Amino acid sequence: MLKKISQIAFAIMMVLTLVSCKNTKQKLQEYVVTYNKSIAPSFRAENVTLTTARGYINDDKIELRFETNLEQNEKNKIATSIAFTRMLKSMIEKDEIPRQLIEEGVQFDVYFLANDNTVLGKEVLTGESLKYLLK
């Protein structure tokens, strides 16, 4: 009798373990939804007017866009490159960009856009680039 109860308990634990484990694609989807509902509305950074996330499940990629009120010119490109890197580093440290997803192979394409939606700066976050960014 005790053996049968042990087998049933073990089977239940295995099912619960398998059900509770999320794969990378599920985590990617969950992150995008959470980002757009929770992080984006309250996100504050100098010159940033809007931020959104978009997930590409089949490519294991997330695109983050930061729209700004800055004009597209060389002066702003140079000035924002430093601020953009600091902002990304801060977001990773606060887990607003989860390091775990990057380490699981999800690529983050992050765009810093001028007021006309042209690219002021772009950063691709991968496991390899993460090492350099967090130095």
C-alpha positions in Angstrom: 0.0 0.0 0.0 2.8 2.4 1.0 4.6 1.6 -2.2 1.5 2.4 -4.3 1.1 5.8 -2.5 4.8 6.6 -3.1 4.4 5.9 -6.8 1.3 8.0 -7.1 3.0 10.9 -5.1 6.1 10.7 -7.3 4.0 10.7 -10.5 2.1 13.8 -9.3 5.3 15.6 -8.4 6.7 14.8 -11.9 3.6 16.2 -13.6 3.7 19.3 -11.5 7.4 19.8 -12.2 6.9 19.5 -16.0 3.9 21.8 -16.0 5.6 24.5 -13.9 8.7 24.7 -16.1 8.5 27.3 -18.8 10.5 27.1 -22.0 12.3 30.1 -23.4 9.6 30.9 -25.9 7.0 31.1 -23.1 9.3 33.3 -21.1 9.9 35.6 -24.1 6.1 36.0 -24.6 5.5 36.6 -21.0 8.3 39.2 -20.8 6.8 41.2 -23.8 3.4 41.2 -22.3 4.7 42.3 -18.9 7.0 44.9 -20.4 4.2 46.6 -22.3 1.7 46.4 -19.5 3.9 47.2 -16.5 7.3 48.6 -17.3 6.5 50.7 -20.4 3.8 52.9 -18.9 5.9 53.9 -15.9 9.3 54.0 -17.6 11.1 57.3 -17.2 14.4 58.3 -18.8 15.7 61.6 -20.1 14.3 62.4 -23.5 12.3 59.1 -23.8 8.7 59.7 -24.7 7.6 56.1 -25.3 8.9 52.6 -25.1 7.5 49.3 -26.4 8.5 45.7 -26.7 7.8 43.3 -29.6 8.6 39.6 -29.5 9.6 37.4 -32.4 9.1 33.9 -31.0 10.4 31.9 -34.0 13.6 34.0 -34.0 14.1 34.0 -30.2 14.3 37.8 -30.4 12.8 40.8 -28.6 12.8 44.3 -30.0 12.7 47.2 -27.6 12.1 50.6 -29.0 12.7 53.9 -27.1 11.2 56.8 -28.9 12.6 60.2 -28.0 12.0 63.9 -28.5 15.5 64.4 -30.0 16.2 65.5 -33.5 18.2 63.3 -35.8 21.7 64.8 -36.0 25.3 63.8 -35.3 25.4 65.8 -32.1 22.5 63.9 -30.7 23.8 60.5 -32.0 27.1 61.0 -30.1 25.4 62.3 -26.9 22.8 59.5 -26.8 25.3 56.7 -27.4 26.7 57.2 -23.9 23.3 57.7 -22.2 21.8 54.8 -24.1 24.5 52.4 -22.9 24.1 53.6 -19.3 20.3 53.2 -19.6 20.6 49.6 -20.9 23.1 48.7 -18.1 20.7 50.1 -15.5 17.7 48.2 -17.0 19.7 44.9 -16.9 20.7 45.6 -13.3 17.0 46.3 -12.3 15.9 43.2 -14.3 13.8 45.3 -16.6 15.8 43.5 -19.3 16.2 40.0 -17.8 19.7 38.7 -18.0 18.3 35.1 -17.7 16.6 35.4 -21.1 19.7 36.7 -22.7 21.7 33.9 -21.3 19.1 31.4 -22.6 19.8 32.7 -26.1 17.2 35.4 -26.6 18.6 38.3 -28.5 17.4 41.8 -27.7 17.5 44.4 -30.5 17.3 47.7 -28.8 16.6 50.9 -30.7 16.9 54.5 -29.6 14.8 56.5 -32.0 14.8 60.2 -32.9 11.5 62.3 -33.0 11.0 61.3 -36.6 11.4 57.5 -35.8 14.9 57.3 -37.5 17.5 55.4 -35.5 19.8 57.4 -33.2 21.4 54.3 -31.8 21.0 50.5 -31.9 22.4 47.9 -29.5 22.1 44.1 -29.9 22.2 42.3 -26.6 23.4 38.7 -26.7 25.2 36.6 -24.2 28.5 37.7 -25.7 27.7 41.4 -25.8 26.3 41.3 -22.3 29.8 40.6 -21.0 31.1 43.8 -22.5 28.2 46.0 -21.5 28.3 45.0 -17.8 32.0 45.7 -17.4 
